[in-house]
Amino acid sequence: MKTGIVIQARRSSKRLKDKILMELPSGSGISMLGRIIMRAKKACDIVILATSDNQDDDLTEQEALKYSAEVYRGSLDDVLMRYIKACEKFGIDRVVRITADCPCIDDEVIKECIKVHENSSVDYVSNIEKRTFPHGLDTEVITFEALKRIDREEKDIKVREHVTWHARKNDSYTKIDVLEKNGLNYSDIRITVDTYEDYALMNLIYFMLGNDFNYKDIVNLYDKNPWLKVLNNNIYQKYVFKNRAEELEEAAKLLELNSMYNAKKIIEDNK
């Protein structure tokens, strides 16, 4: 099977527009997207940017080409179809899904997920379903055939935006979770970029560790500097919900995070 990493990216991020083009670290002349492409290339020869065909993503394409990534452009909203068409264009049978808000993505983690998939016959392998790795090392490996099956079964554009969610929540797809070894759990570390707080933290990490680091270096940095977690520990991670009950449960957590206890009680009383 031919393996390729497909990075989804667009300039029109709702919470932090143009974050993929921001320099990381500031003043380095290298964009966040550039960092992700360079790190991905250490894990796989084929790295593809899947971006939208909107005019404002002309710059996204130019930035990816600067770092020698392949490019496919398609629908802004139907990200699943963007992935499928990118795989068709470049003949990919095994897809590694990476998002462009994870500038600390680790090539060894990617290689491990690919190896687990290669040594199995499952549809999907990831380190996110039972999370023990930090937020921001998210790596998913899925067969092209499974992506096409999702396309046949899932028509909700909000779900298709998240590409693999249908397979993740459907027991008819075979799956394997990649977990930290020795029962370790670093899921309380957030090294993804959705907000200015995240971006500020990412600048600190790059300034403190340089450019050539792995996620264990980040774990060690957090052990020595626990205050780093404070910088973005109030940022809410976006989710897709399977049903109304799941969404209400997360809404209650978000209200509590913002000390809106009366509103939280209203939700809990009306579940």
KAPE-V615441 format. One record per backbone hydrogen bond with DSSP energy under -1.0 kcal/mol. NH is the residue of the N-H (numbers start at 1). CO is the residue of the C=O. Records with the same first field share a line. If there is no record, write none. Layout:
NH->CO  CO
This chain:
4->94
5->46
6->96
7->48
8->98
9->50
13->11
18->11
19->16
21->18
22->19
24->30
28->25
32->22
33->20
35->31
36->32
37->33
38->34
39->35
40->36
41->37
43->40
44->40
48->5
49->70
50->7
51->72
53->74
57->54
58->55
61->57
62->58
63->59
64->60
65->61
66->62
68->65
69->64
70->47
72->49
74->51
79->77
82->78
83->79
84->80
85->81
86->82
87->83
88->84
89->85
90->86
92->87
93->2
94->2
95->142
96->4
97->140
98->6
100->8
102->99
105->102
110->106
111->107
112->108
113->109
114->110
115->111
116->112
117->113
118->114
119->115
120->117
124->174
125->141
126->176
127->139
135->189
137->134
140->97
141->125
142->95
143->123
144->93
147->143
148->144
149->145
150->146
151->147
152->148
153->149
154->150
160->156
161->157
162->159
163->160
164->162
168->164
169->165
173->170
176->124
178->126
184->181
186->132
189->186
191->135
193->101
199->195
200->196
201->197
202->198
203->199
204->200
205->201
206->202
207->203
208->204
209->205
210->206
218->214
219->215
220->216
221->217
222->218
223->219
224->220
225->221
228->225
229->226
230->227
231->228
235->232
247->243
248->244
249->245
250->246
251->247
252->248
253->249
254->250
255->251
256->252
257->253
258->254
259->256
260->255
261->259
264->260
265->261
266->262
267->263
268->264
269->265
